[in-house]
Amino acid sequence: MRKFILFALLGFLFCSCGEYQQALKSNDYNYKFEFAKRAFDSKQYVQAATLFKDCSTVFKGTEKAEESLYLLAMSHFENKDYVSSGPYFRTYYTRYPKGKYAESARFYCGYGYYLDSPDVQLDQTPTIQGIEELQAFLDYYPRSDKVPQAQSAIFELQDKLTLKQLQNAQLYYNLGTYMGNNYESAVIVARNAVRDYPYSKYKEDLELLILKARYREADLSVDERKADRFREVVDEYYSFINNYPDSPNRHEADNIYNIAKKYVKE
């Protein structure tokens, strides 16, 4: 029985491959279009993409051109080739802003970039593109049933960008006074991240790093500037505990405050 199924499957594949070559060489674009749709339904996405690309050009100005372009993008998406699918989806919703598949095209354009978002150590261009495309999708289709999925993806992508900024700020903090005041750079990077991503799960870590950087900056200051610098530390401390009164880092923050208040006149 297993051998029969195996031979049947191989026979189907050979037939399918032969018919694909026939469709590929054919000048009958209606036949090519229908075969491409069958290939797509059969999850033969590479075959489908190749044929839909031909069809979308020939059928330009017709309803089949619109469907060909959308299915071309979806073929790349389903094949997990998100780098290719994104520009095709964008071409679709630009060319057909009120088209039959405009809502799906906008969503899958952004979601493809979300799925393609690289590790936090790498260039985050796809992450930024994903946020921009998904936010545009929410703006255009606020009542779509895909809104929760889009919002969740946006928050996840924003957290990735925030983590990258946290790591950059931590790097400045670790450099300390090497070739300059890197504590100030740590504060600037962390503040920008808090401003840009106020709902990130890394917000507390960023604000604690700001407090620690201000403390180290004050502690290393010349005597004439210590009072002013430690006053900034106290301000940062109160801001931190007001935002996170039950923080697991409260003890560390309290220790910083107890040192800082010795330099600040009440």
C-alpha positions in Angstrom: 0.0 0.0 0.0 2.8 2.4 0.9 4.6 1.6 -2.4 1.4 2.4 -4.3 1.0 5.7 -2.5 4.7 6.5 -3.2 4.4 5.7 -6.9 1.2 7.6 -7.2 2.8 10.6 -5.6 5.8 10.4 -7.8 3.6 10.1 -10.8 1.6 13.2 -9.8 4.8 15.2 -9.3 6.2 14.1 -12.8 2.9 15.0 -14.4 2.7 18.2 -12.6 6.2 19.1 -13.5 5.5 18.3 -17.2 2.4 20.4 -17.2 4.2 23.2 -15.5 6.8 23.3 -18.2 4.0 23.3 -20.8 2.3 26.2 -19.0 5.6 28.0 -18.7 6.2 27.9 -22.5 2.6 28.5 -23.5 1.5 31.7 -25.1 -2.1 31.0 -23.8 -2.0 33.3 -20.8 -5.5 32.3 -19.7 -4.3 28.7 -19.4 -1.1 29.9 -17.7 -3.1 31.9 -15.2 -5.4 29.0 -14.4 -2.5 26.6 -14.0 -0.8 29.2 -11.7 -3.9 29.3 -9.5 -3.9 25.5 -9.3 -0.2 25.5 -8.4 -0.9 28.0 -5.7 -3.7 25.9 -4.3 -1.4 22.9 -4.4 1.3 24.8 -2.5 3.7 24.8 -5.4 4.5 28.4 -4.7 7.7 28.8 -6.7 5.8 27.6 -9.8 2.9 29.8 -9.0 5.1 32.9 -8.5 6.9 32.4 -11.8 3.7 32.1 -13.8 1.8 34.9 -12.0 4.7 37.2 -12.7 4.2 36.6 -16.5 0.5 37.0 -16.2 0.5 40.2 -14.2 2.3 42.0 -17.0 0.3 40.6 -19.9 -3.1 41.1 -18.2 -2.2 44.7 -17.3 -5.4 46.8 -17.0 -7.7 43.9 -16.5 -9.2 42.2 -13.4 -6.8 39.3 -13.9 -3.8 41.6 -13.6 -5.0 42.6 -10.1 -5.5 39.0 -9.0 -2.2 37.9 -10.6 -0.3 40.6 -8.8 -1.8 39.8 -5.4 -1.3 36.0 -5.8 2.2 36.7 -7.0 2.9 38.5 -3.7 1.1 35.7 -1.7 3.1 33.0 -3.5 6.3 34.6 -2.2 4.8 35.1 1.2 3.6 31.5 1.5 7.1 30.4 0.3 8.5 32.5 3.3 10.3 34.8 0.8 9.2 37.9 2.7 11.9 40.1 1.1 10.3 39.5 -2.3 6.6 39.5 -1.1 6.8 43.0 0.6 7.5 45.0 -2.5 4.8 43.2 -4.5 2.2 43.7 -1.8 3.2 47.4 -1.7 2.9 47.6 -5.5 -0.5 46.1 -5.3 -2.0 48.4 -2.7 -0.4 51.4 -4.4 -1.8 50.4 -7.8 -5.1 49.3 -6.4 -5.8 51.3 -3.3 -9.4 50.2 -3.2 -8.8 46.9 -4.8 -10.4 43.6 -3.8 -7.3 42.5 -1.9 -6.1 45.9 -0.6 -6.7 45.1 3.1 -4.9 41.8 2.9 -2.1 43.2 0.9 -1.4 45.9 3.5 -1.6 43.5 6.3 0.6 40.8 4.8 3.1 43.4 3.6 3.7 44.4 7.2 3.4 41.0 8.7 6.0 39.6 6.3 8.5 42.2 7.6 7.5 41.2 11.1 8.2 37.5 10.3 11.5 38.5 8.6 12.7 40.7 11.5 16.3 39.7 12.3 18.0 39.1 15.6 18.4 42.2 17.7 22.2 42.3 17.1 21.6 42.7 13.3 20.4 45.6 11.2 16.8 46.4 12.1 15.6 47.8 8.8 12.9 45.0 8.3 11.8 45.7 11.9 11.2 49.4 11.2 9.5 48.6 7.9 7.2 46.1 9.6 6.2 48.7 12.2 5.5 51.3 9.5 3.5 49.0 7.3 1.4 47.5 10.1 0.7 50.9 11.6 -0.5 52.1 8.1 -2.7 49.0 8.0 -4.3 49.9 11.4 -4.8 53.5 10.1 -6.6 52.3 7.0 -8.5 49.4 8.5 -9.2 50.0 12.2 -12.1 47.6 12.2 -10.3 44.7 10.5 -10.4 41.3 12.2 -6.6 41.3 11.9 -6.2 44.4 14.1 -5.2 42.4 17.3 -2.6 40.4 15.3 -1.2 43.6 13.8 -1.1 45.3 17.2 0.6 42.4 18.9 3.2 42.3 16.1 3.9 46.0 16.4 4.5 45.8 20.1 6.8 42.9 19.6 8.8 44.8 17.0 8.9 47.9 19.1 10.3 45.8 22.0 13.0 44.5 19.8 14.0 48.1 18.8 13.9 49.1 22.5 16.1 46.2 23.5 18.6 47.3 20.9 18.6 50.8 22.4 18.9 49.4 25.9 22.0 47.4 24.8 23.5 50.5 23.2 22.9 52.5 26.3 24.4 49.8 28.5 27.4 49.7 26.3 28.0 53.5 26.8 27.5 52.9 30.6 30.0 50.1 30.6 32.6 52.4 28.8 32.3 54.9 31.6 34.8 57.7 31.2 36.8 56.0 28.5 37.7 58.7 26.0 35.0 61.0 27.3 31.8 61.1 29.4 30.0 58.0 28.2 27.5 58.2 31.0 25.9 61.2 29.4 25.6 59.3 26.1 24.0 56.4 28.0 21.4 58.8 29.4 20.6 60.3 26.0 20.2 57.0 24.3 18.0 55.6 27.2 15.8 58.7 27.3 15.3 58.6 23.6 14.2 55.0 23.8 11.7 55.8 26.6 10.3 58.7 24.6 10.0 56.6 21.4 8.6 53.4 23.0 6.8 54.5 26.2 4.9 51.2 26.5 7.9 48.8 26.1 8.5 46.1 28.6 12.1 47.4 28.8 11.1 50.9 30.1 11.9 50.1 33.7 15.4 48.8 32.7 16.0 52.0 30.7 15.0 54.3 33.6 17.1 52.4 36.1 20.1 52.7 33.8 19.5 56.5 33.6 19.5 56.6 37.4 22.7 54.6 37.6 24.4 56.6 34.9 23.5 59.9 36.6 24.9 58.5 39.9 28.2 57.4 38.3 28.5 60.8 36.6 27.9 62.6 39.9 30.2 60.4 41.9 33.1 61.1 39.4 32.5 64.8 39.3 34.8 67.4 40.7 33.8 68.7 44.1 32.3 72.0 42.8 29.8 70.1 40.7 28.9 67.2 43.0 26.0 69.0 44.7 24.3 69.8 41.4 25.0 66.4 39.9 23.7 64.6 42.9 20.5 66.7 42.9 19.9 65.3 39.4 20.4 61.9 40.9 17.8 62.5 43.6 15.3 63.8 41.0 15.9 60.7 38.9 15.4 58.5 42.0 12.0 60.0 42.8 10.9 59.7 39.2 11.9 56.0 39.2 10.2 55.0 42.5 7.1 57.0 41.5 6.9 54.9 38.3 7.9 51.6 39.9 7.2 51.7 43.6 7.3 47.9 43.8 10.3 47.4 41.5 12.6 44.4 42.2 15.4 47.0 41.7 14.0 49.2 44.5 16.8 48.3 46.9 19.5 49.3 44.4 17.7 52.6 43.7 17.4 53.2 47.5 21.1 52.7 48.0 21.9 55.3 45.3 19.5 57.7 46.9 21.0 57.3 50.4 24.4 58.2 49.0 23.1 61.1 46.9 21.1 62.8 49.6 24.3 63.4 51.6 25.4 65.8 49.0 22.1 67.6 48.6 21.0 70.3 51.0 17.3 70.0 51.9 
